[in-house]
Amino acid sequence: MKKWELSEDIRTDAELATRVGSIRPLVDEVLGTSAPLVAARWSVVPASDGRRSLAFNLSDWTCPGGVEARFGPDELALDFETRWKIHRLWGDLLQARNHRQLAELLKAEA
């Protein structure tokens, strides 16, 4: 990863920091050779039910705002659902990258 950032409220919660840290190898695996080009940021956000959830943002040079997925703290397991959510988020970033690059190409042709 180019950058793996945890918000203060995650860093100060040992259990949560451990859970988030356990996902890093999976994220590196999903991103493959592109991992060094991608920044990841984890933060705690309020959930609609009043509890807290984790926002996971992936970004790169083509999509500085990045794309985001939400996880419940209990969802951070190395299972099929977690892997699927990370694959989907990676696909969202690739799609955003594709749209931006296509827009730049079309602008250059005009």
SULJO-V334556 format. One record per backbone hydrogen bond with DSSP energy under -1.0 kcal/mol. CO is the residue of the C=O (numbers start at 0). NH is the residue of the N-H. E is the energy in kcal/mol with one decimal. If there is no record, write none. Layout:
# SULJO-V334556
CO_NH_E, CO_NH_E
This chain:
# SULJO-V334556
2_39_-3.0, 4_41_-2.7, 6_10_-2.6, 7_11_-2.2, 9_12_-1.4, 12_16_-3.1, 13_17_-2.1, 14_18_-2.2, 15_19_-2.8, 16_20_-2.5, 17_21_-1.8, 19_22_-1.3, 22_26_-2.3, 23_27_-2.8, 24_28_-2.2, 25_29_-2.6, 26_30_-2.5, 27_31_-1.5, 30_33_-1.8, 31_34_-1.6, 33_36_-2.3, 34_1_-1.1, 34_37_-1.6, 37_1_-2.1, 37_2_-1.0, 38_58_-2.2, 39_4_-3.0, 40_56_-2.9, 41_6_-1.9, 42_54_-3.2, 44_52_-3.2, 46_49_-1.9, 50_46_-3.3, 52_44_-3.0, 53_70_-2.6, 54_42_-1.9, 55_68_-2.1, 56_40_-2.3, 57_66_-2.3, 58_38_-2.9, 66_57_-2.3, 68_55_-3.1, 70_53_-3.9, 71_74_-2.4, 74_76_-2.2, 76_78_-2.2, 78_82_-2.3, 79_83_-2.6, 80_84_-2.4, 81_85_-2.2, 82_86_-2.5, 83_87_-2.6, 84_88_-2.2, 85_89_-2.4, 86_90_-2.4, 87_91_-2.2, 88_92_-2.1, 89_93_-2.4, 90_94_-2.3, 91_95_-2.3, 92_96_-2.5, 93_97_-2.5, 94_98_-2.6, 95_99_-2.1, 96_100_-2.5, 97_101_-2.6, 98_102_-2.2, 99_103_-2.1, 100_104_-2.1, 101_105_-2.6, 102_106_-2.1, 103_107_-2.0, 104_108_-1.7, 105_109_-1.2
